[in-house]
Amino acid sequence: MRLQDVINKLALSQNSHMPPTSLSTPNEGKPNVLIIPNPLEPLDEEDYPEIQYWHDENWIKHIEQQKDCGESVLQLGFLTDRDRNLIAELWIKIFMSTAKQAWNELYCHRLDPSS
């Protein structure tokens, strides 16, 4: 699967308003070039009151409180849907698999970041 296929799959699944990143087609012997769209404006926390853990420290505090009560917390328990229900493990596996495919594709084209 090519990077563009992975990006298209992600874009279709999330109905994103962000233009997809793409690999251009080779032009007269030039290698593929990763075209990166302009970054989006930072989101304003006040516009998203349904987000339960906006900052790392909120999530860490929640973990500590749960541990103090003898409760265990899923490592990716901060990933929730709009109704604050945990994301199903199957979806997390799909997210991780898709991200891995994208990184591998970048690596194959030697477009991977140095860090």
Buried (B, 14 or more C-beta within 10 A) or exposed (E): EBBBEBBEBBBEEEEEEEEBBBBEEEEEEEEBBEEEEEEEEEEEEEEEEEBEBEEEEEBEEBBEEEEEEEEEBEEEBBBBEEEEEBBEEEEBEBBEEBEEBBBBBBEEBEBEEEE
